[in-house]
């Protein structure tokens, strides 16, 4: 009886405390494992952490530069291969078109047929639109070696965006400037959308070879109108000539890009001192292509004959007091919010190759509005140049 009671009682105790016993046993096992690991680690050399001061300060930067250089070279290699591939596709399409009796209809048919066959295997990159751009690229530059030598730094995106312009001369000019001036795709897009090529007073010469064009005329570099949307003025904002000048200085890099190639900033409110008085010119630039100083006088209203007379005086003073023997005659540009036909025809602007009245626009018009404005400004310039 006592034995049976003892067994029953101990069974109850074991049942109550068995979870505790299991927990203790588990902890013992884990501790023994930890001790074993510590014992094993005693035979391993300790990990040494290198102090940042123990390594050359340029070491990590050198490694980063190597990585970035490798990535850039890989990107350039892929881009060059892609451009050459697209050129050869365009070449093959043209060859196939020339075998057809009716080239226009046959060309459209084979491009649609080819796009359909390639779509499933290669996706939208070979749609009819892209295939037409490959053909257009080849037609514009049938000698690929010349392309590689003259435009080695352009991406396919540069090419594709420029092909939308439509005019072959403008396309060649945009690609040449994008390569020579290292335009980003964003800058190229902006210049195309603002009709940068078309806004020149005279059609710029194309550089057809590696020879630098040296006989550039002023009108090939000066644009009218000047698009200055980057200055950040609001449509209902009132501003002074000083505000306009300060905005240009704050966005000088954008303004230099808008002026065009060869312009270097020389100073603002530049002093010209005569025997009787001091004069201050708003902005002074130097164009290394024309080899002359370029004076800019800012006007927030419509140009007047007084403005023209003042600029004429500035140019004459600058030629006499600042220009050196190696400089060509100084150019003066009146940058105003509106030009005038009568001023172009009857003021000292008439027949003057050193003075220009140029309109600036602080907001982007529609493409059609801009085209009309460009034609109007060119007509005013023609009035100025008539004998």
Number of C-alpha atoms within 10 A of each C-alpha: 5 7 8 8 10 11 11 12 12 11 11 12 11 13 10 11 10 12 11 11 12 11 11 12 12 12 12 12 12 12 12 12 12 12 12 11 11 11 11 10 11 9 8 8 7 8 6 6 6 8 7 8 7 7 10 9 10 9 10 11 11 11 11 12 12 12 12 12 12 12 12 12 12 12 13 16 11 13 17 17 12 14 20 17 13 20 23 18 18 23 19 15 20 18 11 14 20 14 11 13 9 10 14 11 11 15 19 14 13 16 21 15 12 16 21 15 13 14 14 10 9 11 11 13 12 21 18 19 13 17 20 19 19 26 20 19 21 22 14 14 13 15 11 14 9 14 13 14 11 18 15 13 16 23 19 14 13 20 20 15 16 23 21 11 15 9 10 13 15 21 19 19 19 24 21 18 18 22 18 15 13 13 19 15 17 10 14 20 15 12 18 19 14 21 18 21 21 18 24 22 23 17 15 19 13 14 14 13 10 9 7 8 12 8 9 12 14 18 16 16 22 20 25 25 28 23 24 19 16 15 20 11 16 11 8 6 6 8 11 11 15 13 12 16 19 14 17 18 17 12 15 14 12 16 19 16 15 18 17 18 15 16 22 16 16 13 14 17 13 14 12 15 13 10 5 5 7 9 13 13 18 17 20 18 19 20 18 13 16 21 15 20 26 24 25 22 23 22 21 16 13 13 22 18 16 10 17 23 13 13 23 21 13 22 23 17 17 21 18 12 12 13 17 11 6 8 15 13 21 25 26 25 22 22 23 23 19 18 22 16 16 14 19 26 19 13 17 15 22 20 18 13 16 16 22 25 30 23 25 22 16 16 15 14 14 10 12 9 10 20 15 11 17 21 16 16 24 19 15 19 24 17 19 25 15 10 8
